[in-house]
Amino acid sequence: MKKGLKHYSEFSDNPFLEDEEVSDISKIILNLSKAALELMYYIFDTKSFTEDRFIFDIDEFKRFANKKSDTSAIQSLRELCFVGVIAKTKISRVYWVNKNVFLDNKAMGYLKDLLNSKKKNKQK
């Protein structure tokens, strides 16, 4: 996953089929960085997954996740593209969303719990 975001394919049409089952989402979540988990939770919390595409506002995400630089946000986008949670469109800052990931209530509960435990561990 060393390649930059610019090397990922851009899609004119949604690459995620509505009825396509996603493999073990919990396993995907376990292998993501904290920043990617925060971006995933941002998409979930802002209900950006309810549409096929979402516009990524980097400044809004940085405020949401308390980030100071763009670097971790861009790395998070790359990570989520790599695992098939989002995909690039041909329009800058617009991404396709794999709704099936976000409609899995058990996985989203797990994501929230994991982020909360990481925050608690950081505070200790």
Rosetta constraint file for C-alpha pairs under 8 A:
AtomPair CA 1 CA 79 HARMONIC 7.54 0.50
AtomPair CA 1 CA 82 HARMONIC 6.97 0.50
AtomPair CA 3 CA 7 HARMONIC 6.39 0.50
AtomPair CA 4 CA 8 HARMONIC 7.54 0.50
AtomPair CA 4 CA 78 HARMONIC 6.84 0.50
AtomPair CA 5 CA 74 HARMONIC 7.48 0.50
AtomPair CA 5 CA 75 HARMONIC 7.73 0.50
AtomPair CA 5 CA 77 HARMONIC 7.34 0.50
AtomPair CA 5 CA 78 HARMONIC 5.05 0.50
AtomPair CA 8 CA 81 HARMONIC 7.59 0.50
AtomPair CA 8 CA 88 HARMONIC 7.25 0.50
AtomPair CA 9 CA 87 HARMONIC 7.82 0.50
AtomPair CA 9 CA 88 HARMONIC 6.64 0.50
AtomPair CA 10 CA 87 HARMONIC 7.23 0.50
AtomPair CA 10 CA 88 HARMONIC 4.84 0.50
AtomPair CA 10 CA 89 HARMONIC 4.81 0.50
AtomPair CA 10 CA 90 HARMONIC 5.27 0.50
AtomPair CA 11 CA 15 HARMONIC 6.87 0.50
AtomPair CA 11 CA 87 HARMONIC 7.40 0.50
AtomPair CA 11 CA 88 HARMONIC 6.21 0.50
AtomPair CA 11 CA 89 HARMONIC 4.76 0.50
AtomPair CA 11 CA 90 HARMONIC 6.05 0.50
AtomPair CA 12 CA 89 HARMONIC 5.96 0.50
AtomPair CA 12 CA 90 HARMONIC 6.07 0.50
AtomPair CA 13 CA 89 HARMONIC 7.82 0.50
AtomPair CA 14 CA 52 HARMONIC 7.20 0.50
AtomPair CA 14 CA 96 HARMONIC 6.22 0.50
AtomPair CA 15 CA 87 HARMONIC 7.56 0.50
AtomPair CA 15 CA 96 HARMONIC 7.66 0.50
AtomPair CA 16 CA 20 HARMONIC 7.23 0.50
AtomPair CA 16 CA 96 HARMONIC 7.95 0.50
AtomPair CA 16 CA 97 HARMONIC 7.60 0.50
AtomPair CA 16 CA 98 HARMONIC 5.65 0.50
AtomPair CA 16 CA 99 HARMONIC 7.99 0.50
AtomPair CA 18 CA 99 HARMONIC 7.37 0.50
AtomPair CA 18 CA 100 HARMONIC 6.98 0.50
AtomPair CA 19 CA 100 HARMONIC 7.90 0.50
AtomPair CA 20 CA 100 HARMONIC 7.59 0.50
AtomPair CA 21 CA 100 HARMONIC 7.03 0.50
AtomPair CA 22 CA 100 HARMONIC 6.66 0.50
AtomPair CA 22 CA 101 HARMONIC 6.70 0.50
AtomPair CA 24 CA 28 HARMONIC 6.65 0.50
AtomPair CA 25 CA 29 HARMONIC 6.17 0.50
AtomPair CA 25 CA 101 HARMONIC 6.72 0.50
AtomPair CA 25 CA 107 HARMONIC 6.22 0.50
AtomPair CA 26 CA 30 HARMONIC 6.19 0.50
AtomPair CA 26 CA 107 HARMONIC 5.76 0.50
AtomPair CA 26 CA 110 HARMONIC 7.20 0.50
AtomPair CA 26 CA 111 HARMONIC 7.91 0.50
AtomPair CA 27 CA 31 HARMONIC 6.57 0.50
AtomPair CA 28 CA 32 HARMONIC 6.67 0.50
AtomPair CA 28 CA 83 HARMONIC 7.13 0.50
AtomPair CA 29 CA 37 HARMONIC 7.02 0.50
AtomPair CA 29 CA 111 HARMONIC 6.78 0.50
AtomPair CA 32 CA 36 HARMONIC 5.86 0.50
AtomPair CA 32 CA 37 HARMONIC 6.20 0.50
AtomPair CA 32 CA 79 HARMONIC 7.37 0.50
AtomPair CA 33 CA 37 HARMONIC 6.24 0.50
AtomPair CA 33 CA 76 HARMONIC 7.76 0.50
AtomPair CA 34 CA 38 HARMONIC 6.18 0.50
AtomPair CA 34 CA 115 HARMONIC 7.56 0.50
AtomPair CA 35 CA 39 HARMONIC 6.30 0.50
AtomPair CA 35 CA 72 HARMONIC 6.28 0.50
AtomPair CA 35 CA 73 HARMONIC 7.02 0.50
AtomPair CA 35 CA 76 HARMONIC 5.83 0.50
AtomPair CA 36 CA 40 HARMONIC 6.11 0.50
AtomPair CA 36 CA 73 HARMONIC 7.80 0.50
AtomPair CA 36 CA 75 HARMONIC 7.64 0.50
AtomPair CA 36 CA 76 HARMONIC 4.29 0.50
AtomPair CA 36 CA 77 HARMONIC 7.18 0.50
AtomPair CA 36 CA 79 HARMONIC 6.52 0.50
AtomPair CA 36 CA 80 HARMONIC 6.68 0.50
AtomPair CA 37 CA 41 HARMONIC 6.10 0.50
AtomPair CA 37 CA 111 HARMONIC 7.22 0.50
AtomPair CA 37 CA 115 HARMONIC 7.18 0.50
AtomPair CA 38 CA 42 HARMONIC 5.98 0.50
AtomPair CA 38 CA 65 HARMONIC 6.43 0.50
AtomPair CA 38 CA 115 HARMONIC 7.47 0.50
AtomPair CA 39 CA 43 HARMONIC 6.25 0.50
AtomPair CA 39 CA 61 HARMONIC 7.36 0.50
AtomPair CA 39 CA 65 HARMONIC 7.85 0.50
AtomPair CA 39 CA 73 HARMONIC 7.51 0.50
AtomPair CA 39 CA 76 HARMONIC 6.56 0.50
AtomPair CA 39 CA 77 HARMONIC 7.70 0.50
AtomPair CA 40 CA 44 HARMONIC 6.33 0.50
AtomPair CA 40 CA 80 HARMONIC 7.78 0.50
AtomPair CA 41 CA 45 HARMONIC 5.80 0.50
AtomPair CA 41 CA 108 HARMONIC 7.98 0.50
AtomPair CA 41 CA 111 HARMONIC 7.22 0.50
AtomPair CA 41 CA 112 HARMONIC 7.21 0.50
AtomPair CA 42 CA 46 HARMONIC 5.91 0.50
AtomPair CA 42 CA 61 HARMONIC 7.10 0.50
AtomPair CA 42 CA 64 HARMONIC 7.29 0.50
AtomPair CA 42 CA 65 HARMONIC 7.93 0.50
AtomPair CA 43 CA 47 HARMONIC 6.05 0.50
AtomPair CA 43 CA 48 HARMONIC 5.06 0.50
AtomPair CA 43 CA 49 HARMONIC 6.20 0.50
AtomPair CA 44 CA 48 HARMONIC 6.44 0.50
AtomPair CA 44 CA 49 HARMONIC 6.41 0.50
AtomPair CA 44 CA 102 HARMONIC 6.41 0.50
AtomPair CA 44 CA 108 HARMONIC 7.87 0.50
AtomPair CA 48 CA 53 HARMONIC 7.67 0.50
AtomPair CA 48 CA 54 HARMONIC 5.78 0.50
AtomPair CA 49 CA 53 HARMONIC 7.37 0.50
AtomPair CA 49 CA 54 HARMONIC 7.27 0.50
AtomPair CA 49 CA 97 HARMONIC 5.84 0.50
AtomPair CA 49 CA 98 HARMONIC 7.42 0.50
AtomPair CA 49 CA 99 HARMONIC 5.62 0.50
AtomPair CA 49 CA 102 HARMONIC 6.69 0.50
AtomPair CA 50 CA 99 HARMONIC 7.03 0.50
AtomPair CA 51 CA 97 HARMONIC 7.65 0.50
AtomPair CA 52 CA 96 HARMONIC 5.78 0.50
AtomPair CA 52 CA 97 HARMONIC 5.68 0.50
AtomPair CA 52 CA 98 HARMONIC 7.73 0.50
AtomPair CA 52 CA 99 HARMONIC 7.43 0.50
AtomPair CA 53 CA 94 HARMONIC 6.56 0.50
AtomPair CA 53 CA 95 HARMONIC 5.35 0.50
AtomPair CA 53 CA 96 HARMONIC 4.34 0.50
AtomPair CA 53 CA 97 HARMONIC 5.61 0.50
AtomPair CA 54 CA 94 HARMONIC 5.60 0.50
AtomPair CA 54 CA 95 HARMONIC 5.49 0.50
AtomPair CA 54 CA 96 HARMONIC 6.61 0.50
AtomPair CA 54 CA 97 HARMONIC 7.12 0.50
AtomPair CA 55 CA 93 HARMONIC 5.65 0.50
AtomPair CA 55 CA 94 HARMONIC 4.43 0.50
AtomPair CA 55 CA 95 HARMONIC 6.49 0.50
AtomPair CA 56 CA 61 HARMONIC 7.90 0.50
AtomPair CA 56 CA 93 HARMONIC 5.22 0.50
AtomPair CA 56 CA 94 HARMONIC 6.02 0.50
AtomPair CA 56 CA 95 HARMONIC 7.25 0.50
AtomPair CA 57 CA 61 HARMONIC 6.33 0.50
AtomPair CA 57 CA 93 HARMONIC 7.36 0.50
AtomPair CA 58 CA 62 HARMONIC 6.12 0.50
AtomPair CA 58 CA 70 HARMONIC 7.10 0.50
AtomPair CA 58 CA 73 HARMONIC 6.93 0.50
AtomPair CA 59 CA 63 HARMONIC 6.30 0.50
AtomPair CA 60 CA 64 HARMONIC 6.18 0.50
AtomPair CA 61 CA 65 HARMONIC 6.03 0.50
AtomPair CA 61 CA 67 HARMONIC 7.94 0.50
AtomPair CA 61 CA 73 HARMONIC 7.63 0.50
AtomPair CA 62 CA 66 HARMONIC 5.43 0.50
AtomPair CA 62 CA 67 HARMONIC 4.54 0.50
AtomPair CA 62 CA 68 HARMONIC 6.58 0.50
AtomPair CA 62 CA 69 HARMONIC 7.55 0.50
AtomPair CA 62 CA 70 HARMONIC 7.60 0.50
AtomPair CA 62 CA 73 HARMONIC 7.36 0.50
AtomPair CA 63 CA 67 HARMONIC 6.48 0.50
AtomPair CA 67 CA 72 HARMONIC 7.76 0.50
AtomPair CA 69 CA 73 HARMONIC 7.72 0.50
AtomPair CA 70 CA 74 HARMONIC 6.22 0.50
AtomPair CA 71 CA 75 HARMONIC 6.17 0.50
AtomPair CA 72 CA 76 HARMONIC 5.98 0.50
AtomPair CA 73 CA 77 HARMONIC 6.34 0.50
AtomPair CA 74 CA 78 HARMONIC 6.34 0.50
AtomPair CA 75 CA 79 HARMONIC 6.17 0.50
AtomPair CA 76 CA 80 HARMONIC 6.16 0.50
AtomPair CA 77 CA 81 HARMONIC 6.15 0.50
AtomPair CA 77 CA 86 HARMONIC 7.86 0.50
AtomPair CA 78 CA 82 HARMONIC 6.14 0.50
AtomPair CA 79 CA 83 HARMONIC 6.48 0.50
AtomPair CA 80 CA 84 HARMONIC 6.14 0.50
AtomPair CA 80 CA 85 HARMONIC 5.14 0.50
AtomPair CA 80 CA 86 HARMONIC 5.70 0.50
AtomPair CA 80 CA 87 HARMONIC 7.87 0.50
AtomPair CA 81 CA 85 HARMONIC 6.01 0.50
AtomPair CA 81 CA 86 HARMONIC 4.99 0.50
AtomPair CA 81 CA 87 HARMONIC 5.13 0.50
AtomPair CA 81 CA 88 HARMONIC 7.37 0.50
AtomPair CA 84 CA 98 HARMONIC 7.16 0.50
AtomPair CA 85 CA 97 HARMONIC 6.42 0.50
AtomPair CA 85 CA 98 HARMONIC 5.27 0.50
AtomPair CA 85 CA 101 HARMONIC 6.73 0.50
AtomPair CA 86 CA 95 HARMONIC 6.25 0.50
AtomPair CA 86 CA 96 HARMONIC 5.41 0.50
AtomPair CA 86 CA 97 HARMONIC 4.64 0.50
AtomPair CA 86 CA 98 HARMONIC 5.74 0.50
AtomPair CA 87 CA 95 HARMONIC 5.49 0.50
AtomPair CA 87 CA 96 HARMONIC 4.98 0.50
AtomPair CA 87 CA 97 HARMONIC 6.68 0.50
AtomPair CA 88 CA 94 HARMONIC 6.76 0.50
AtomPair CA 88 CA 95 HARMONIC 4.75 0.50
AtomPair CA 88 CA 96 HARMONIC 6.17 0.50
AtomPair CA 89 CA 94 HARMONIC 5.95 0.50
AtomPair CA 89 CA 95 HARMONIC 5.41 0.50
AtomPair CA 89 CA 96 HARMONIC 6.41 0.50
AtomPair CA 90 CA 94 HARMONIC 7.85 0.50
AtomPair CA 98 CA 102 HARMONIC 7.34 0.50
AtomPair CA 99 CA 103 HARMONIC 6.08 0.50
AtomPair CA 100 CA 104 HARMONIC 6.53 0.50
AtomPair CA 101 CA 107 HARMONIC 7.75 0.50
AtomPair CA 102 CA 107 HARMONIC 7.78 0.50
AtomPair CA 102 CA 108 HARMONIC 6.54 0.50
AtomPair CA 103 CA 108 HARMONIC 7.88 0.50
AtomPair CA 104 CA 108 HARMONIC 6.30 0.50
AtomPair CA 105 CA 109 HARMONIC 6.07 0.50
AtomPair CA 106 CA 110 HARMONIC 6.20 0.50
AtomPair CA 107 CA 111 HARMONIC 6.11 0.50
AtomPair CA 108 CA 112 HARMONIC 6.22 0.50
AtomPair CA 109 CA 113 HARMONIC 6.19 0.50
AtomPair CA 110 CA 114 HARMONIC 6.01 0.50
AtomPair CA 111 CA 115 HARMONIC 6.20 0.50
AtomPair CA 112 CA 116 HARMONIC 6.18 0.50
AtomPair CA 113 CA 117 HARMONIC 6.16 0.50
AtomPair CA 114 CA 118 HARMONIC 6.23 0.50
AtomPair CA 115 CA 119 HARMONIC 6.22 0.50
AtomPair CA 116 CA 120 HARMONIC 6.23 0.50
AtomPair CA 117 CA 121 HARMONIC 6.12 0.50
AtomPair CA 118 CA 122 HARMONIC 6.19 0.50
AtomPair CA 119 CA 123 HARMONIC 6.34 0.50
AtomPair CA 120 CA 124 HARMONIC 6.57 0.50
